[in-house]
Amino acid sequence: MAGIRLLVVGGYSEEERWHVPRLPRPGEPAHAESFDRRPGGKAFHQAVAGAHAGVGTGLIAAIGDDVIDPSGLPPLVDARWQVVQGVRTGRSGLFEDARGQSLAVLSSGANDHLSAAFVAAQGDLFDSASVLLASAEANVDTVNAALEFAGAKRLLRILDPGPLPPRLSVREFASTDVLLLGLHEFAQATGRFLNIDITAQAVTGMDDTTINALARRLCAGTVVVSLDKSCLVSHGADRHDDHADVYRLPTCGHGDAFKGTLAARLTAPGCFRDALQAACEHH
């Protein structure tokens, strides 16, 4: 497919969702009011969002050799699937109650086996794209290789590291131009990589100067921290055409649709603030 501007590398999983009146207690069975199974995973949802934003999108992910039909991708997505023999496709289970509270369980499956060689073999996508969006839901070594490969091709590299996997390290942050962190992920990253133990609740009470100081120690590039009702942007040496090094938007984006839309917006010329504002409004 010609015209690929956004390349998404990361995890694919088959999503199973149960809607229950209330979340079950330990040892207590719960009767679901409805059940749904559909294709999903971070990279899948981000690629769909990028395509819905009108941008030609490439997707690189792994599936197992079980009977899986990763359908539902828009025509603007060029998907490249690494089929891993003898391994099941990733699975995720979500239990959600009437109040919107949820429990989620993820089995990585084939995502752990996405290989750097397979990613590198999709060089035509890297040659065409201007932005890479990588999620750490796939093999972390391969994610790091994709970031380095994209850097050599001069793509803008965006990393979505959450939920932070055990093997994630500062090397991935160091190879990133834009780091996307949720409130809990920001708190976890400061604890793991800076040895500063803070809670997500404590982060909500911090001023911009304090959050910026921590962000500057986590990543040399731009860091976007999605708080409860706002987004804080901390730029490094590259402001991406913004006028300020640090600012906060009085709106906030969460989830894969937000991240995929932001990445798609960043394939076009313009300032970072405008792209972020648009992604927050349309996620």
Beta strands, then each sheet from edge to edge (+ up, - down):
strand 1: 6-9
strand 2: 13-19
strand 3: 34-40
strand 4: 57-64
strand 5: 77-84
strand 6: 90-96
strand 7: 102-107
strand 8: 131-135
strand 9: 156-160
strand 10: 178-182
strand 11: 222-226
strand 12: 231-234
strand 13: 246-249
sheet 1: 5+ 4+ 1+ 8+ 9+ 10+ 11+ 12- 13+
sheet 2: 3+ 2- 6- 7+
end
